[in-house]
Amino acid sequence: MNQLKQSRRFFLRLFVRAAALLPLASLVRANEAKHPDAKWAREAERMRALAESWGDQSYGAVVVRDGAVIGHGPSRVVKDRDANAHAERVAIREAIKAHGAAAVSGAILYSTSRPCALCERAAAASGIARMYFGANTEDAGKPRAFN
C-alpha cells in the first residue's frame, strides 16, 4: 500500500512538472480572435523558447511599431551574466540600437509575463506607448516611471 502511494505521488509530481513545461503558444493562438495583435504575443513566446534553449530564464519580449517587430528580446540574464538583461530591456535596447530612440517612442511592448518595475521604468523612459503580457495578451496599460 505504501508503495502504491509513492507511485501515485511520483506520477503526480511528474505530471505537474510536464504540465508546467508546456508552451503557452496554444493559449496564444486561441486568444487571437479576442485580441487582433496576439501574433506578437506568440512572437514573444518564441523569444522565451529561445532563451530557454540556451538555459536562460523563461522570459521573452518584442517591441512592435507600425505592424513590425523592431526589437527582439529573449532573456539574457544567465547567458550574458547580466542581471539587467531582462527580456523587455533586451528588446528595447535592440530596437533603439537598430532603429533609433525616436522609433521606439509610441511602440508597443509584448512580453511573456508582467514586466518588473525596472523594466516598466525602462519602457516608460524609452517612450513605449503600451504594454501587453502573457498568453492572454493582458493589457498592462501605459508604462509608468515609478518614483
Secondary structure by P-SEA (a helix, b strand, c coil): caaaaaaaaaaaaaaaaaaaaccaaaaaaaaccccccaaaaaaaaaaaaaaaaaccccbbbbbbccccccbbbcccccccccccccaaaaaaaaaaacccccccccbbbbbcccccaaaaaaaaaaccccccccccccccccccccc
